Amino acid sequence: MVTCRYFKPLDKWQSIKAIRSRIRTYAWMSARSHAHHLIHYATDASI
């Protein structure tokens, strides 16, 4: 567990940016996997 006294403002900002980019990447990957399932379901239903 990292205590707050080790945080410099720049480190905190960089960590916030890293968390935001990680959330964006995770959201994009999950959305892409959902679209993949929907495409498979649509193609299976049409056949």
N, CA and C atoms as a LAMMPS dump frame, in Angstrom:
ITEM: TIMESTEP
0
ITEM: NUMBER OF ATOMS
141
ITEM: BOX BOUNDS ff ff ff
-5.0000000000000000e+02 5.0000000000000000e+02
-5.0000000000000000e+02 5.0000000000000000e+02
-5.0000000000000000e+02 5.0000000000000000e+02
ITEM: ATOMS id mol type element x y z
1 1 1 N 0.846 -1.193 0
2 1 2 C 0 0 0
3 1 3 C 0.882 1.244 0
4 2 1 N 0.676 2.115 -0.945
5 2 2 C 1.491 3.326 -1.049
6 2 3 C 0.803 4.442 -0.275
7 3 1 N 1.564 5.099 0.592
8 3 2 C 0.995 6.2 1.363
9 3 3 C 1.051 7.489 0.565
10 4 1 N 0.239 8.462 0.952
11 4 2 C 0.099 9.697 0.179
12 4 3 C 1.352 10.57 0.213
13 5 1 N 2.19 10.423 1.238
14 5 2 C 3.35 11.3 1.326
15 5 3 C 4.37 10.998 0.237
16 6 1 N 4.315 9.821 -0.361
17 6 2 C 5.229 9.513 -1.465
18 6 3 C 4.76 10.102 -2.788
19 7 1 N 3.514 10.56 -2.828
20 7 2 C 2.969 11.097 -4.077
21 7 3 C 3.404 12.53 -4.299
22 8 1 N 4.008 12.781 -5.448
23 8 2 C 4.19 14.144 -5.913
24 8 3 C 3.009 14.451 -6.828
25 9 1 N 2.643 15.713 -7.007
26 9 2 C 1.486 16.037 -7.859
27 9 3 C 1.606 15.468 -9.272
28 10 1 N 2.823 15.505 -9.831
29 10 2 C 3.019 14.975 -11.181
30 10 3 C 2.778 13.476 -11.212
31 11 1 N 3.253 12.768 -10.188
32 11 2 C 3.032 11.326 -10.124
33 11 3 C 1.544 11.021 -10.005
34 12 1 N 0.839 11.816 -9.212
35 12 2 C -0.602 11.6 -9.061
36 12 3 C -1.308 11.834 -10.389
37 13 1 N -0.91 12.9 -11.099
38 13 2 C -1.527 13.196 -12.394
39 13 3 C -1.227 12.083 -13.395
40 14 1 N -0.003 11.585 -13.394
41 14 2 C 0.349 10.502 -14.31
42 14 3 C -0.423 9.237 -13.976
43 15 1 N -0.621 8.981 -12.688
44 15 2 C -1.371 7.781 -12.313
45 15 3 C -2.834 7.925 -12.702
46 16 1 N -3.385 9.145 -12.576
47 16 2 C -4.775 9.382 -12.994
48 16 3 C -4.902 9.163 -14.5
49 17 1 N -3.938 9.685 -15.253
50 17 2 C -3.965 9.486 -16.709
51 17 3 C -3.865 8.007 -17.052
52 18 1 N -3.013 7.27 -16.328
53 18 2 C -2.847 5.841 -16.594
54 18 3 C -4.134 5.091 -16.293
55 19 1 N -4.791 5.442 -15.189
56 19 2 C -6.043 4.777 -14.834
57 19 3 C -7.117 5.085 -15.876
58 20 1 N -7.164 6.34 -16.321
59 20 2 C -8.162 6.715 -17.33
60 20 3 C -7.937 5.955 -18.635
61 21 1 N -6.686 5.865 -19.063
62 21 2 C -6.398 5.15 -20.313
63 21 3 C -6.7 3.667 -20.157
64 22 1 N -6.454 3.121 -18.956
65 22 2 C -6.748 1.704 -18.71
66 22 3 C -8.252 1.46 -18.754
67 23 1 N -9.029 2.379 -18.163
68 23 2 C -10.489 2.236 -18.187
69 23 3 C -10.996 2.345 -19.618
70 24 1 N -10.426 3.292 -20.389
71 24 2 C -10.865 3.466 -21.778
72 24 3 C -10.552 2.218 -22.591
73 25 1 N -9.356 1.658 -22.387
74 25 2 C -8.971 0.439 -23.102
75 25 3 C -9.885 -0.716 -22.72
76 26 1 N -10.178 -0.844 -21.419
77 26 2 C -11.048 -1.932 -20.961
78 26 3 C -12.454 -1.776 -21.522
79 27 1 N -12.965 -0.552 -21.531
80 27 2 C -14.303 -0.309 -22.061
81 27 3 C -14.353 -0.627 -23.555
82 28 1 N -13.28 -0.241 -24.293
83 28 2 C -13.248 -0.505 -25.726
84 28 3 C -13.177 -1.996 -25.997
85 29 1 N -12.364 -2.715 -25.222
86 29 2 C -12.247 -4.156 -25.413
87 29 3 C -13.56 -4.857 -25.093
88 30 1 N -14.228 -4.45 -24.019
89 30 2 C -15.492 -5.095 -23.651
90 30 3 C -16.56 -4.783 -24.688
91 31 1 N -16.578 -3.552 -25.189
92 31 2 C -17.553 -3.2 -26.217
93 31 3 C -17.298 -3.994 -27.495
94 32 1 N -16.017 -4.169 -27.827
95 32 2 C -15.68 -4.921 -29.031
96 32 3 C -16.082 -6.391 -28.864
97 33 1 N -15.892 -6.948 -27.677
98 33 2 C -16.271 -8.347 -27.465
99 33 3 C -17.793 -8.498 -27.514
100 34 1 N -18.514 -7.496 -26.985
101 34 2 C -19.979 -7.548 -27.068
102 34 3 C -20.431 -7.494 -28.521
103 35 1 N -19.815 -6.623 -29.305
104 35 2 C -20.155 -6.531 -30.73
105 35 3 C -19.843 -7.849 -31.428
106 36 1 N -18.75 -8.485 -31.056
107 36 2 C -18.361 -9.766 -31.638
108 36 3 C -19.433 -10.819 -31.349
109 37 1 N -19.917 -10.861 -30.105
110 37 2 C -20.964 -11.818 -29.755
111 37 3 C -22.25 -11.524 -30.519
112 38 1 N -22.583 -10.24 -30.652
113 38 2 C -23.806 -9.872 -31.372
114 38 3 C -23.704 -10.269 -32.84
115 39 1 N -22.524 -10.061 -33.431
116 39 2 C -22.333 -10.438 -34.838
117 39 3 C -22.471 -11.958 -34.99
118 40 1 N -21.885 -12.712 -34.093
119 40 2 C -22.014 -14.168 -34.158
120 40 3 C -23.469 -14.596 -33.981
121 41 1 N -24.161 -13.955 -33.061
122 41 2 C -25.559 -14.297 -32.812
123 41 3 C -26.403 -13.974 -34.032
124 42 1 N -26.13 -12.823 -34.666
125 42 2 C -26.895 -12.416 -35.847
126 42 3 C -26.645 -13.384 -37.005
127 43 1 N -25.381 -13.76 -37.2
128 43 2 C -25.07 -14.672 -38.308
129 43 3 C -25.626 -16.075 -38.033
130 44 1 N -25.601 -16.502 -36.774
131 44 2 C -26.175 -17.808 -36.44
132 44 3 C -27.683 -17.793 -36.628
133 45 1 N -28.316 -16.676 -36.308
134 45 2 C -29.777 -16.598 -36.427
135 45 3 C -30.19 -16.547 -37.894
136 46 1 N -29.361 -15.927 -38.735
137 46 2 C -29.741 -15.792 -40.145
138 46 3 C -29.563 -17.11 -40.904
139 47 1 N -28.716 -17.993 -40.389
140 47 2 C -28.473 -19.265 -41.075
141 47 3 C -29.515 -20.312 -40.754
